[in-house]
Amino acid sequence: STYRPVARVALGGGSLKDAWDACRAECDAKFADYAIYEHCLPFNVSRAYDEARDVETPRIWTAARDKEMWEALQS
C-alpha cells in the first residue's frame, strides 16, 4: 500500500521526500513493472502525505504546487 509507508513517515514528522523514499522502498518491487507506476506515484505519495497529516480536502493541483512537489522530491 502507498498509504502505509507514507503515513508512517508523515506522522513521524518526516518530509515529503522521506515519505517518497519509504514508499518506493516498500512498493517498487511489487509495482515498478506497471506502465503508469512512475507517472502516478508522485501524486499518490503527495496525497497520502496530506491525508496522513489530516488534510481532508484534496488541495487543488496547480502549476505552482506541481513545481513545489517536484522540488521536494528531487531534493
N, CA, C and O atoms as a GROMACS GRO file, in nm:
protein
  300
    1SER      N    1   0.083  -0.119   0.000
    1SER     CA    2   0.000   0.000   0.000
    1SER      C    3   0.087   0.125   0.000
    1SER      O    4   0.190   0.131   0.068
    2THR      N    5   0.047   0.222  -0.076
    2THR     CA    6   0.116   0.350  -0.078
    2THR      C    7   0.099   0.423   0.055
    2THR      O    8   0.193   0.483   0.106
    3TYR      N    9  -0.020   0.417   0.110
    3TYR     CA   10  -0.051   0.497   0.228
    3TYR      C   11   0.033   0.457   0.350
    3TYR      O   12   0.084   0.544   0.420
    4ARG      N   13   0.046   0.331   0.376
    4ARG     CA   14   0.111   0.285   0.499
    4ARG      C   15   0.252   0.343   0.520
    4ARG      O   16   0.277   0.402   0.625
    5PRO      N   17   0.344   0.328   0.426
    5PRO     CA   18   0.478   0.383   0.449
    5PRO      C   19   0.480   0.536   0.451
    5PRO      O   20   0.557   0.597   0.526
    6VAL      N   21   0.394   0.597   0.371
    6VAL     CA   22   0.387   0.743   0.368
    6VAL      C   23   0.335   0.796   0.501
    6VAL      O   24   0.390   0.891   0.556
    7ALA      N   25   0.230   0.736   0.552
    7ALA     CA   26   0.172   0.780   0.680
    7ALA      C   27   0.272   0.763   0.794
    7ALA      O   28   0.283   0.850   0.880
    8ARG      N   29   0.343   0.653   0.793
    8ARG     CA   30   0.443   0.630   0.898
    8ARG      C   31   0.544   0.745   0.903
    8ARG      O   32   0.578   0.794   1.011
    9VAL      N   33   0.590   0.788   0.788
    9VAL     CA   34   0.686   0.898   0.780
    9VAL      C   35   0.620   1.031   0.817
    9VAL      O   36   0.674   1.107   0.897
   10ALA      N   37   0.504   1.059   0.758
   10ALA     CA   38   0.436   1.186   0.783
   10ALA      C   39   0.403   1.203   0.931
   10ALA      O   40   0.423   1.311   0.987
   11LEU      N   41   0.352   1.098   0.993
   11LEU     CA   42   0.316   1.106   1.135
   11LEU      C   43   0.438   1.116   1.225
   11LEU      O   44   0.428   1.161   1.340
   12GLY      N   45   0.552   1.075   1.174
   12GLY     CA   46   0.677   1.087   1.249
   12GLY      C   47   0.748   1.219   1.226
   12GLY      O   48   0.858   1.241   1.278
   13GLY      N   49   0.687   1.308   1.148
   13GLY     CA   50   0.746   1.440   1.124
   13GLY      C   51   0.841   1.445   1.006
   13GLY      O   52   0.910   1.544   0.987
   14GLY      N   53   0.844   1.338   0.926
   14GLY     CA   54   0.933   1.335   0.810
   14GLY      C   55   0.884   1.421   0.696
   14GLY      O   56   0.768   1.465   0.694
   15SER      N   57   0.970   1.444   0.602
   15SER     CA   58   0.939   1.528   0.486
   15SER      C   59   0.869   1.447   0.376
   15SER      O   60   0.862   1.324   0.383
   16LEU      N   61   0.819   1.518   0.277
   16LEU     CA   62   0.759   1.452   0.162
   16LEU      C   63   0.863   1.364   0.094
   16LEU      O   64   0.831   1.253   0.050
   17LYS      N   65   0.985   1.410   0.085
   17LYS     CA   66   1.094   1.330   0.024
   17LYS      C   67   1.118   1.203   0.104
   17LYS      O   68   1.137   1.096   0.046
   18ASP      N   69   1.117   1.212   0.237
   18ASP     CA   70   1.132   1.094   0.321
   18ASP      C   71   1.018   0.995   0.295
   18ASP      O   72   1.040   0.874   0.288
   19ALA      N   73   0.897   1.048   0.282
   19ALA     CA   74   0.780   0.964   0.255
   19ALA      C   75   0.792   0.897   0.119
   19ALA      O   76   0.759   0.780   0.103
   20TRP      N   77   0.839   0.972   0.022
   20TRP     CA   78   0.862   0.919  -0.114
   20TRP      C   79   0.960   0.803  -0.109
   20TRP      O   80   0.936   0.698  -0.168
   21ASP      N   81   1.070   0.823  -0.040
   21ASP     CA   82   1.172   0.718  -0.030
   21ASP      C   83   1.117   0.593   0.040
   21ASP      O   84   1.145   0.481  -0.002
   22ALA      N   85   1.040   0.613   0.146
   22ALA     CA   86   0.981   0.500   0.218
   22ALA      C   87   0.881   0.425   0.131
   22ALA      O   88   0.876   0.302   0.132
   23CYS      N   89   0.803   0.498   0.056
   23CYS     CA   90   0.704   0.435  -0.032
   23CYS      C   91   0.774   0.356  -0.141
   23CYS      O   92   0.734   0.243  -0.170
   24ARG      N   93   0.875   0.412  -0.201
   24ARG     CA   94   0.948   0.341  -0.307
   24ARG      C   95   1.012   0.215  -0.252
   24ARG      O   96   1.011   0.111  -0.319
   25ALA      N   97   1.067   0.223  -0.132
   25ALA     CA   98   1.130   0.106  -0.072
   25ALA      C   99   1.030  -0.008  -0.054
   25ALA      O  100   1.065  -0.125  -0.069
   26GLU      N  101   0.907   0.027  -0.022
   26GLU     CA  102   0.805  -0.075   0.001
   26GLU      C  103   0.732  -0.118  -0.126
   26GLU      O  104   0.692  -0.234  -0.138
   27CYS      N  105   0.714  -0.027  -0.219
   27CYS     CA  106   0.626  -0.055  -0.333
   27CYS      C  107   0.696  -0.087  -0.464
   27CYS      O  108   0.636  -0.152  -0.550
   28ASP      N  109   0.819  -0.045  -0.483
   28ASP     CA  110   0.884  -0.065  -0.612
   28ASP      C  111   0.888  -0.212  -0.655
   28ASP      O  112   0.858  -0.243  -0.770
   29ALA      N  113   0.923  -0.300  -0.565
   29ALA     CA  114   0.935  -0.442  -0.602
   29ALA      C  115   0.802  -0.498  -0.654
   29ALA      O  116   0.800  -0.583  -0.742
   30LYS      N  117   0.695  -0.450  -0.599
   30LYS     CA  118   0.563  -0.501  -0.636
   30LYS      C  119   0.504  -0.433  -0.760
   30LYS      O  120   0.438  -0.497  -0.841
   31PHE      N  121   0.528  -0.303  -0.775
   31PHE     CA  122   0.457  -0.226  -0.877
   31PHE      C  123   0.544  -0.164  -0.986
   31PHE      O  124   0.489  -0.108  -1.081
   32ALA      N  125   0.674  -0.171  -0.978
   32ALA     CA  126   0.762  -0.100  -1.072
   32ALA      C  127   0.738  -0.138  -1.218
   32ALA      O  128   0.766  -0.059  -1.307
   33ASP      N  129   0.688  -0.258  -1.243
   33ASP     CA  130   0.665  -0.301  -1.380
   33ASP      C  131   0.536  -0.247  -1.442
   33ASP      O  132   0.514  -0.261  -1.562
   34TYR      N  133   0.452  -0.186  -1.360
   34TYR     CA  134   0.328  -0.128  -1.413
   34TYR      C  135   0.362  -0.003  -1.494
   34TYR      O  136   0.441   0.080  -1.451
   35ALA      N  137   0.301   0.008  -1.610
   35ALA     CA  138   0.334   0.117  -1.703
   35ALA      C  139   0.314   0.256  -1.643
   35ALA      O  140   0.393   0.346  -1.671
   36ILE      N  141   0.212   0.275  -1.562
   36ILE     CA  142   0.184   0.410  -1.511
   36ILE      C  143   0.237   0.434  -1.370
   36ILE      O  144   0.213   0.540  -1.312
   37TYR      N  145   0.308   0.338  -1.315
   37TYR     CA  146   0.358   0.349  -1.178
   37TYR      C  147   0.442   0.476  -1.158
   37TYR      O  148   0.415   0.555  -1.068
   38GLU      N  149   0.543   0.493  -1.240
   38GLU     CA  150   0.633   0.609  -1.227
   38GLU      C  151   0.558   0.740  -1.245
   38GLU      O  152   0.589   0.839  -1.180
   39HIS      N  153   0.461   0.740  -1.333
   39HIS     CA  154   0.385   0.862  -1.359
   39HIS      C  155   0.294   0.899  -1.242
   39HIS      O  156   0.285   1.016  -1.204
   40CYS      N  157   0.227   0.800  -1.186
   40CYS     CA  158   0.126   0.825  -1.082
   40CYS      C  159   0.183   0.837  -0.941
   40CYS      O  160   0.126   0.907  -0.857
   41LEU      N  161   0.293   0.770  -0.915
   41LEU     CA  162   0.343   0.762  -0.778
   41LEU      C  163   0.365   0.897  -0.710
   41LEU      O  164   0.326   0.912  -0.595
   42PRO      N  165   0.425   0.996  -0.775
   42PRO     CA  166   0.446   1.123  -0.705
   42PRO      C  167   0.316   1.186  -0.655
   42PRO      O  168   0.312   1.241  -0.545
   43PHE      N  169   0.212   1.177  -0.735
   43PHE     CA  170   0.084   1.235  -0.696
   43PHE      C  171   0.017   1.153  -0.586
   43PHE      O  172  -0.044   1.209  -0.495
   44ASN      N  173   0.030   1.022  -0.594
   44ASN     CA  174  -0.025   0.935  -0.490
   44ASN      C  175   0.044   0.958  -0.357
   44ASN      O  176  -0.021   0.965  -0.253
   45VAL      N  177   0.176   0.970  -0.359
   45VAL     CA  178   0.252   0.993  -0.236
   45VAL      C  179   0.215   1.129  -0.178
   45VAL      O  180   0.197   1.142  -0.057
   46SER      N  181   0.205   1.229  -0.263
   46SER     CA  182   0.171   1.363  -0.216
   46SER      C  183   0.034   1.365  -0.148
   46SER      O  184   0.018   1.426  -0.042
   47ARG      N  185  -0.064   1.299  -0.208
   47ARG     CA  186  -0.198   1.294  -0.149
   47ARG      C  187  -0.199   1.212  -0.020
   47ARG      O  188  -0.262   1.252   0.077
   48ALA      N  189  -0.131   1.099  -0.019
   48ALA     CA  190  -0.125   1.017   0.103
   48ALA      C  191  -0.058   1.094   0.216
   48ALA      O  192  -0.098   1.082   0.332
   49TYR      N  193   0.043   1.172   0.182
   49TYR     CA  194   0.114   1.254   0.281
   49TYR      C  195   0.018   1.357   0.342
   49TYR      O  196   0.015   1.376   0.463
   50ASP      N  197  -0.060   1.422   0.256
   50ASP     CA  198  -0.160   1.518   0.305
   50ASP      C  199  -0.264   1.448   0.393
   50ASP      O  200  -0.298   1.499   0.500
   51GLU      N  201  -0.314   1.335   0.348
   51GLU     CA  202  -0.416   1.262   0.426
   51GLU      C  203  -0.362   1.224   0.564
   51GLU      O  204  -0.432   1.238   0.664
   52ALA      N  205  -0.240   1.177   0.569
   52ALA     CA  206  -0.180   1.137   0.697
   52ALA      C  207  -0.165   1.256   0.790
   52ALA      O  208  -0.165   1.241   0.912
   53ARG      N  209  -0.151   1.374   0.732
   53ARG     CA  210  -0.136   1.496   0.812
   53ARG      C  211  -0.270   1.566   0.831
   53ARG      O  212  -0.275   1.685   0.865
   54ASP      N  213  -0.380   1.493   0.810
   54ASP     CA  214  -0.517   1.540   0.833
   54ASP      C  215  -0.562   1.652   0.740
   54ASP      O  216  -0.645   1.734   0.778
   55VAL      N  217  -0.508   1.658   0.619
   55VAL     CA  218  -0.559   1.748   0.516
   55VAL      C  219  -0.672   1.671   0.448
   55VAL      O  220  -0.649   1.592   0.358
   56GLU      N  221  -0.795   1.695   0.493
   56GLU     CA  222  -0.909   1.614   0.449
   56GLU      C  223  -0.951   1.640   0.306
   56GLU      O  224  -0.979   1.546   0.231
   57THR      N  225  -0.956   1.765   0.267
   57THR     CA  226  -0.999   1.800   0.132
   57THR      C  227  -0.876   1.810   0.043
   57THR      O  228  -0.784   1.886   0.073
   58PRO      N  229  -0.874   1.735  -0.066
   58PRO     CA  230  -0.758   1.743  -0.155
   58PRO      C  231  -0.733   1.887  -0.201
   58PRO      O  232  -0.825   1.959  -0.238
   59ARG      N  233  -0.607   1.925  -0.198
   59ARG     CA  234  -0.571   2.059  -0.244
   59ARG      C  235  -0.579   2.063  -0.397
   59ARG      O  236  -0.552   1.964  -0.464
   60ILE      N  237  -0.616   2.177  -0.449
   60ILE     CA  238  -0.624   2.195  -0.594
   60ILE      C  239  -0.483   2.185  -0.651
   60ILE      O  240  -0.387   2.242  -0.598
   61TRP      N  241  -0.473   2.109  -0.761
   61TRP     CA  242  -0.342   2.091  -0.823
   61TRP      C  243  -0.316   2.207  -0.918
   61TRP      O  244  -0.392   2.227  -1.013
   62THR      N  245  -0.212   2.282  -0.893
   62THR     CA  246  -0.175   2.396  -0.976
   62THR      C  247  -0.033   2.375  -1.028
   62THR      O  248   0.038   2.286  -0.982
   63ALA      N  249   0.006   2.458  -1.123
   63ALA     CA  250   0.143   2.451  -1.173
   63ALA      C  251   0.243   2.478  -1.061
   63ALA      O  252   0.349   2.416  -1.054
   64ALA      N  253   0.208   2.571  -0.973
   64ALA     CA  254   0.297   2.603  -0.860
   64ALA      C  255   0.309   2.485  -0.765
   64ALA      O  256   0.418   2.454  -0.716
   65ARG      N  257   0.198   2.418  -0.739
   65ARG     CA  258   0.202   2.301  -0.650
   65ARG      C  259   0.281   2.188  -0.715
   65ARG      O  260   0.356   2.118  -0.647
   66ASP      N  261   0.265   2.170  -0.844
   66ASP     CA  262   0.340   2.068  -0.915
   66ASP      C  263   0.490   2.094  -0.904
   66ASP      O  264   0.568   2.003  -0.876
   67LYS      N  265   0.529   2.217  -0.924
   67LYS     CA  266   0.670   2.254  -0.915
   67LYS      C  267   0.722   2.232  -0.773
   67LYS      O  268   0.832   2.180  -0.754
   68GLU      N  269   0.643   2.272  -0.674
   68GLU     CA  270   0.680   2.255  -0.533
   68GLU      C  271   0.700   2.106  -0.500
   68GLU      O  272   0.796   2.070  -0.432
   69MET      N  273   0.610   2.022  -0.548
   69MET     CA  274   0.621   1.879  -0.522
   69MET      C  275   0.749   1.822  -0.584
   69MET      O  276   0.823   1.750  -0.517
   70TRP      N  277   0.774   1.854  -0.709
   70TRP     CA  278   0.893   1.800  -0.776
   70TRP      C  279   1.021   1.849  -0.710
   70TRP      O  280   1.118   1.774  -0.699
   71GLU      N  281   1.023   1.974  -0.667
   71GLU     CA  282   1.142   2.025  -0.598
   71GLU      C  283   1.164   1.949  -0.467
   71GLU      O  284   1.278   1.917  -0.433
   72ALA      N  285   1.056   1.920  -0.395
   72ALA     CA  286   1.067   1.846  -0.269
   72ALA      C  287   1.115   1.703  -0.294
   72ALA      O  288   1.198   1.652  -0.218
   73LEU      N  289   1.065   1.640  -0.398
   73LEU     CA  290   1.102   1.501  -0.425
   73LEU      C  291   1.243   1.487  -0.480
   73LEU      O  292   1.305   1.382  -0.464
   74GLN      N  293   1.293   1.590  -0.544
   74GLN     CA  294   1.425   1.582  -0.604
   74GLN      C  295   1.534   1.643  -0.518
   74GLN      O  296   1.650   1.653  -0.560
   75SER      N  297   1.499   1.683  -0.397
   75SER     CA  298   1.599   1.745  -0.309
   75SER      C  299   1.693   1.642  -0.251
   75SER      O  300   1.784   1.678  -0.175
   0.00000   0.00000   0.00000
